[in-house]
């Protein structure tokens, strides 16, 4: 048992050091300048161009095909299954944050959906009032007062920050379901996660298209949208140089 916990503990310790260390290295000499949160803008823009092209040529058309071929009921089943797979990771982060209520609620939700919901394909727990308290290790680092660090755009994954990027790596390593050796389970779980992501791309297609293809500067819009959304997710307590700039993805950006 302790051998299995060692990689988790090691990853946690290293990630905390990395989150604080990277943020410290990126600390600007003039923090009043808005661009100080994005010292890697030149590199980020190159990654953004790659991600935009990837979305245009592959992700967006494939997502449209997915929703056209798979009926809505099937999409819901896939989304439920993928969401259930993410619950153990949320439970771990709930505990690391001292959120006992969230951990208990997510645990009950996982048990109910994994049994009565047939491995998470259905969501009876919502009928019982067991709403998901989603979390990630990036939020855990925030609770532990690790600074957000510089803005980053990651290949394929998209907008992030130094702290959130570290959290993504740790969540991948420490996900309890990620250590299951059953190859069939891993194949089905990964397929479901990709399919669910395609479903979300279609669901929020108009907003994503407005940011990526209808804005004068899709990189700046993506950065602003991510930072504001992340700040909202963290309860509005994450300070950023961009907080005073409001961006409404549904607004006509070309209107006078």
Secondary structure by P-SEA (a helix, b strand, c coil): ccccaaaaaaaaaaaaaaaaaaaaaacccccccccccccaaaaaaaaaaaaaaaaaccaaaaaaaaaacccaaaaaaaaaaaaaaaaaaaaaaaaaacaaaaaaaaaaaaaaaaccccccccccccccccccccccaaaaaaaacccccbbbbccccccccaaaaaaaaaaaacccccccccaaaaaaaaaaaaaaaaaaaaaaaaaaaaaccccccaaaaaaaaaaaaaaaaacccccccccccccccccccccc
